[in-house]
Amino acid sequence: MPTSDEQIGQNLAKIRGEMSQTDLAAAMRARGWKWSQATVWAVERGDRPLRLSEATDVVAVLNLGINALSMLTGVDEYVMLRTSMSRMFDANRDLEEAVERYRNAQLQLAAAADQAEDAGAMDGHGALACDDWLGMPVDERVRDVAAGEGPTTAEEAEAAKAHNAGTPGSSKWLNFLISVNQRMYDTVLAERESEDTDGEHQEEA
């Protein structure tokens, strides 16, 4: 059964994500299409059909790849899954880039600190800051940031389930996420408690 224009429009609205209708229209004009914000609006309402050649450029503009054409014609659950997978891919790429920037920043800070030491320009505050930042490996910093607000809770999982699906169903993967976050959070807390205990013992000694 062919996918209705209305369903395709709803799918486009979902996979468009944070990109505005105006920005999508501008990107399509850059590819030679006579699109305006009203065009996007009409497609998403199902009032205007989306041509296959247009759809190919739409998924390219959204950085979803040619295989993502199925995201425009799929059922709601499939579209949500593929959209979430795409966003997870983007978030992973952003994290990798952030890790690289963190490492480069540490190298630059270490070089600047050495130069400051040689020039006699290092003060107490700078030394403490360098000790903190250069003594924090990137993997520990990522774990600290991830554990900063605690693990994903069952309540958050239920809220996410209601927001994403809107209907009752399996919580298998949300429960899996909770367990992974809980293990990581418990590990970080145990390490912090161990460090505090070691510090107290050193003070007593």
Secondary structure as GFF3:
##gff-version 3
##sequence-region A 1 205
A	DSSP	alpha_helix	5	15	.	.	.	ID=ss1
A	DSSP	alpha_helix	21	30	.	.	.	ID=ss2
A	DSSP	alpha_helix	37	45	.	.	.	ID=ss3
A	DSSP	alpha_helix	52	61	.	.	.	ID=ss4
A	DSSP	three_ten_helix	66	68	.	.	.	ID=ss5
A	DSSP	alpha_helix	69	73	.	.	.	ID=ss6
A	DSSP	alpha_helix	76	118	.	.	.	ID=ss7
A	DSSP	alpha_helix	124	134	.	.	.	ID=ss8
A	DSSP	alpha_helix	138	147	.	.	.	ID=ss9
A	DSSP	alpha_helix	154	164	.	.	.	ID=ss10
A	DSSP	alpha_helix	172	204	.	.	.	ID=ss11
###
